[in-house]
Amino acid sequence: MRRRYVLAPEAAIDLVKIWRYIEKQSGNEMADRVEAAIRGQIVFLAANPGTGHWRKDLTDEPVKFSLVYSYLIVYRPDKKPLQVVAILQGRRDVEQILQDRL
């Protein structure tokens, strides 16, 4: 079976950090629920890469954004499989983080 998406190493680390933070604040069940929602949205985006939105205020790179709870999934819609480059809490300095990653 062909992979429908791939997490960049930094995005995989983002997801682990998100899970650990939520687990510390709210427990395993909530951390698992948020991770499942994020992964579910990534699967949806892989099947429908045009559904996200551009954020030219944050980057000129050809990446789209999708929101799950307060987390931004940043991905390259033109890649096969879909490439997730970041999963970031929306209150962070997303523009600066993306400058460092893209």
Rosetta constraint file for C-alpha pairs under 8 A:
AtomPair CA 3 CA 81 HARMONIC 6.32 0.50
AtomPair CA 4 CA 43 HARMONIC 7.20 0.50
AtomPair CA 4 CA 46 HARMONIC 5.82 0.50
AtomPair CA 4 CA 47 HARMONIC 7.64 0.50
AtomPair CA 4 CA 80 HARMONIC 7.46 0.50
AtomPair CA 4 CA 81 HARMONIC 5.02 0.50
AtomPair CA 4 CA 82 HARMONIC 6.37 0.50
AtomPair CA 5 CA 42 HARMONIC 7.52 0.50
AtomPair CA 5 CA 43 HARMONIC 7.23 0.50
AtomPair CA 5 CA 46 HARMONIC 6.03 0.50
AtomPair CA 5 CA 80 HARMONIC 7.47 0.50
AtomPair CA 5 CA 81 HARMONIC 4.68 0.50
AtomPair CA 5 CA 82 HARMONIC 4.42 0.50
AtomPair CA 5 CA 83 HARMONIC 5.81 0.50
AtomPair CA 5 CA 84 HARMONIC 7.34 0.50
AtomPair CA 6 CA 81 HARMONIC 6.42 0.50
AtomPair CA 6 CA 82 HARMONIC 6.21 0.50
AtomPair CA 6 CA 83 HARMONIC 5.06 0.50
AtomPair CA 6 CA 84 HARMONIC 6.23 0.50
AtomPair CA 7 CA 11 HARMONIC 5.59 0.50
AtomPair CA 7 CA 12 HARMONIC 5.71 0.50
AtomPair CA 7 CA 83 HARMONIC 5.98 0.50
AtomPair CA 7 CA 84 HARMONIC 4.87 0.50
AtomPair CA 7 CA 85 HARMONIC 6.51 0.50
AtomPair CA 8 CA 12 HARMONIC 6.32 0.50
AtomPair CA 8 CA 83 HARMONIC 6.78 0.50
AtomPair CA 8 CA 84 HARMONIC 5.93 0.50
AtomPair CA 8 CA 85 HARMONIC 5.20 0.50
AtomPair CA 8 CA 86 HARMONIC 7.38 0.50
AtomPair CA 9 CA 13 HARMONIC 6.36 0.50
AtomPair CA 10 CA 14 HARMONIC 6.13 0.50
AtomPair CA 10 CA 85 HARMONIC 6.91 0.50
AtomPair CA 10 CA 86 HARMONIC 6.48 0.50
AtomPair CA 11 CA 15 HARMONIC 6.27 0.50
AtomPair CA 11 CA 84 HARMONIC 6.52 0.50
AtomPair CA 11 CA 85 HARMONIC 5.46 0.50
AtomPair CA 11 CA 86 HARMONIC 4.31 0.50
AtomPair CA 11 CA 87 HARMONIC 5.59 0.50
AtomPair CA 12 CA 16 HARMONIC 6.42 0.50
AtomPair CA 13 CA 17 HARMONIC 6.15 0.50
AtomPair CA 14 CA 18 HARMONIC 6.12 0.50
AtomPair CA 14 CA 86 HARMONIC 6.81 0.50
AtomPair CA 14 CA 87 HARMONIC 5.68 0.50
AtomPair CA 14 CA 88 HARMONIC 6.82 0.50
AtomPair CA 15 CA 19 HARMONIC 6.16 0.50
AtomPair CA 15 CA 35 HARMONIC 7.30 0.50
AtomPair CA 15 CA 87 HARMONIC 6.53 0.50
AtomPair CA 16 CA 20 HARMONIC 6.18 0.50
AtomPair CA 17 CA 21 HARMONIC 6.08 0.50
AtomPair CA 18 CA 22 HARMONIC 6.18 0.50
AtomPair CA 18 CA 31 HARMONIC 7.88 0.50
AtomPair CA 19 CA 23 HARMONIC 5.95 0.50
AtomPair CA 19 CA 31 HARMONIC 5.08 0.50
AtomPair CA 19 CA 32 HARMONIC 7.18 0.50
AtomPair CA 19 CA 34 HARMONIC 7.64 0.50
AtomPair CA 19 CA 35 HARMONIC 6.57 0.50
AtomPair CA 20 CA 24 HARMONIC 6.13 0.50
AtomPair CA 20 CA 31 HARMONIC 7.35 0.50
AtomPair CA 21 CA 25 HARMONIC 6.26 0.50
AtomPair CA 22 CA 26 HARMONIC 5.57 0.50
AtomPair CA 22 CA 27 HARMONIC 6.68 0.50
AtomPair CA 22 CA 28 HARMONIC 7.85 0.50
AtomPair CA 22 CA 30 HARMONIC 6.88 0.50
AtomPair CA 22 CA 31 HARMONIC 5.08 0.50
AtomPair CA 23 CA 27 HARMONIC 4.15 0.50
AtomPair CA 23 CA 28 HARMONIC 5.00 0.50
AtomPair CA 23 CA 29 HARMONIC 7.77 0.50
AtomPair CA 23 CA 30 HARMONIC 6.87 0.50
AtomPair CA 23 CA 31 HARMONIC 5.05 0.50
AtomPair CA 26 CA 30 HARMONIC 6.08 0.50
AtomPair CA 26 CA 31 HARMONIC 7.26 0.50
AtomPair CA 27 CA 31 HARMONIC 6.35 0.50
AtomPair CA 28 CA 32 HARMONIC 5.99 0.50
AtomPair CA 29 CA 33 HARMONIC 6.14 0.50
AtomPair CA 30 CA 34 HARMONIC 6.21 0.50
AtomPair CA 31 CA 35 HARMONIC 6.16 0.50
AtomPair CA 32 CA 36 HARMONIC 6.02 0.50
AtomPair CA 33 CA 37 HARMONIC 6.21 0.50
AtomPair CA 34 CA 38 HARMONIC 6.22 0.50
AtomPair CA 34 CA 69 HARMONIC 7.96 0.50
AtomPair CA 35 CA 39 HARMONIC 6.11 0.50
AtomPair CA 36 CA 40 HARMONIC 5.89 0.50
AtomPair CA 37 CA 41 HARMONIC 6.16 0.50
AtomPair CA 37 CA 68 HARMONIC 7.05 0.50
AtomPair CA 38 CA 42 HARMONIC 6.30 0.50
AtomPair CA 38 CA 68 HARMONIC 6.16 0.50
AtomPair CA 38 CA 73 HARMONIC 7.91 0.50
AtomPair CA 39 CA 43 HARMONIC 6.29 0.50
AtomPair CA 40 CA 44 HARMONIC 6.27 0.50
AtomPair CA 41 CA 45 HARMONIC 6.08 0.50
AtomPair CA 41 CA 68 HARMONIC 7.39 0.50
AtomPair CA 42 CA 46 HARMONIC 6.11 0.50
AtomPair CA 42 CA 73 HARMONIC 7.77 0.50
AtomPair CA 42 CA 84 HARMONIC 7.98 0.50
AtomPair CA 43 CA 47 HARMONIC 6.51 0.50
AtomPair CA 44 CA 48 HARMONIC 6.04 0.50
AtomPair CA 44 CA 49 HARMONIC 7.99 0.50
AtomPair CA 45 CA 49 HARMONIC 4.76 0.50
AtomPair CA 45 CA 50 HARMONIC 7.63 0.50
AtomPair CA 45 CA 51 HARMONIC 6.85 0.50
AtomPair CA 45 CA 52 HARMONIC 7.48 0.50
AtomPair CA 45 CA 82 HARMONIC 7.91 0.50
AtomPair CA 46 CA 77 HARMONIC 7.99 0.50
AtomPair CA 46 CA 81 HARMONIC 7.34 0.50
AtomPair CA 46 CA 82 HARMONIC 5.50 0.50
AtomPair CA 49 CA 77 HARMONIC 5.04 0.50
AtomPair CA 49 CA 78 HARMONIC 7.73 0.50
AtomPair CA 49 CA 82 HARMONIC 7.60 0.50
AtomPair CA 50 CA 77 HARMONIC 6.75 0.50
AtomPair CA 52 CA 64 HARMONIC 5.51 0.50
AtomPair CA 52 CA 65 HARMONIC 5.26 0.50
AtomPair CA 52 CA 66 HARMONIC 5.08 0.50
AtomPair CA 53 CA 64 HARMONIC 5.15 0.50
AtomPair CA 53 CA 65 HARMONIC 5.25 0.50
AtomPair CA 53 CA 66 HARMONIC 6.70 0.50
AtomPair CA 54 CA 63 HARMONIC 6.74 0.50
AtomPair CA 54 CA 64 HARMONIC 4.81 0.50
AtomPair CA 54 CA 65 HARMONIC 6.26 0.50
AtomPair CA 55 CA 59 HARMONIC 6.45 0.50
AtomPair CA 55 CA 60 HARMONIC 7.94 0.50
AtomPair CA 55 CA 64 HARMONIC 6.94 0.50
AtomPair CA 55 CA 65 HARMONIC 7.07 0.50
AtomPair CA 56 CA 60 HARMONIC 5.43 0.50
AtomPair CA 58 CA 94 HARMONIC 7.09 0.50
AtomPair CA 58 CA 95 HARMONIC 4.79 0.50
AtomPair CA 58 CA 98 HARMONIC 7.91 0.50
AtomPair CA 59 CA 95 HARMONIC 6.60 0.50
AtomPair CA 59 CA 98 HARMONIC 7.24 0.50
AtomPair CA 59 CA 99 HARMONIC 7.57 0.50
AtomPair CA 61 CA 102 HARMONIC 7.31 0.50
AtomPair CA 62 CA 76 HARMONIC 6.55 0.50
AtomPair CA 62 CA 77 HARMONIC 7.98 0.50
AtomPair CA 63 CA 74 HARMONIC 6.40 0.50
AtomPair CA 63 CA 75 HARMONIC 5.31 0.50
AtomPair CA 63 CA 76 HARMONIC 4.69 0.50
AtomPair CA 63 CA 77 HARMONIC 6.65 0.50
AtomPair CA 64 CA 74 HARMONIC 5.76 0.50
AtomPair CA 64 CA 75 HARMONIC 5.45 0.50
AtomPair CA 64 CA 76 HARMONIC 6.34 0.50
AtomPair CA 64 CA 77 HARMONIC 6.67 0.50
AtomPair CA 65 CA 72 HARMONIC 6.20 0.50
AtomPair CA 65 CA 73 HARMONIC 5.52 0.50
AtomPair CA 65 CA 74 HARMONIC 4.73 0.50
AtomPair CA 65 CA 75 HARMONIC 6.49 0.50
AtomPair CA 66 CA 72 HARMONIC 5.62 0.50
AtomPair CA 66 CA 73 HARMONIC 5.11 0.50
AtomPair CA 66 CA 74 HARMONIC 6.77 0.50
AtomPair CA 67 CA 71 HARMONIC 5.65 0.50
AtomPair CA 67 CA 72 HARMONIC 4.72 0.50
AtomPair CA 67 CA 73 HARMONIC 6.24 0.50
AtomPair CA 68 CA 72 HARMONIC 6.50 0.50
AtomPair CA 68 CA 73 HARMONIC 7.54 0.50
AtomPair CA 70 CA 89 HARMONIC 5.87 0.50
AtomPair CA 70 CA 90 HARMONIC 5.68 0.50
AtomPair CA 71 CA 87 HARMONIC 6.41 0.50
AtomPair CA 71 CA 88 HARMONIC 5.30 0.50
AtomPair CA 71 CA 89 HARMONIC 4.45 0.50
AtomPair CA 71 CA 90 HARMONIC 5.51 0.50
AtomPair CA 72 CA 86 HARMONIC 7.77 0.50
AtomPair CA 72 CA 87 HARMONIC 5.50 0.50
AtomPair CA 72 CA 88 HARMONIC 5.13 0.50
AtomPair CA 72 CA 89 HARMONIC 6.23 0.50
AtomPair CA 72 CA 90 HARMONIC 6.00 0.50
AtomPair CA 73 CA 84 HARMONIC 7.05 0.50
AtomPair CA 73 CA 85 HARMONIC 7.92 0.50
AtomPair CA 73 CA 86 HARMONIC 6.01 0.50
AtomPair CA 73 CA 87 HARMONIC 4.58 0.50
AtomPair CA 73 CA 88 HARMONIC 6.68 0.50
AtomPair CA 74 CA 84 HARMONIC 5.87 0.50
AtomPair CA 74 CA 85 HARMONIC 5.65 0.50
AtomPair CA 74 CA 86 HARMONIC 5.05 0.50
AtomPair CA 74 CA 87 HARMONIC 6.18 0.50
AtomPair CA 74 CA 88 HARMONIC 7.98 0.50
AtomPair CA 75 CA 82 HARMONIC 7.12 0.50
AtomPair CA 75 CA 83 HARMONIC 5.54 0.50
AtomPair CA 75 CA 84 HARMONIC 4.19 0.50
AtomPair CA 75 CA 85 HARMONIC 5.39 0.50
AtomPair CA 75 CA 86 HARMONIC 7.06 0.50
AtomPair CA 76 CA 82 HARMONIC 6.29 0.50
AtomPair CA 76 CA 83 HARMONIC 5.32 0.50
AtomPair CA 76 CA 84 HARMONIC 6.47 0.50
AtomPair CA 76 CA 85 HARMONIC 7.33 0.50
AtomPair CA 77 CA 82 HARMONIC 6.03 0.50
AtomPair CA 77 CA 83 HARMONIC 7.33 0.50
AtomPair CA 78 CA 82 HARMONIC 7.14 0.50
AtomPair CA 79 CA 83 HARMONIC 6.09 0.50
AtomPair CA 85 CA 101 HARMONIC 7.85 0.50
AtomPair CA 88 CA 92 HARMONIC 7.19 0.50
AtomPair CA 88 CA 94 HARMONIC 7.14 0.50
AtomPair CA 90 CA 94 HARMONIC 6.95 0.50
AtomPair CA 93 CA 97 HARMONIC 6.31 0.50
AtomPair CA 94 CA 98 HARMONIC 6.06 0.50
AtomPair CA 95 CA 99 HARMONIC 6.26 0.50
AtomPair CA 96 CA 100 HARMONIC 6.49 0.50
AtomPair CA 97 CA 101 HARMONIC 6.35 0.50
AtomPair CA 98 CA 102 HARMONIC 5.64 0.50
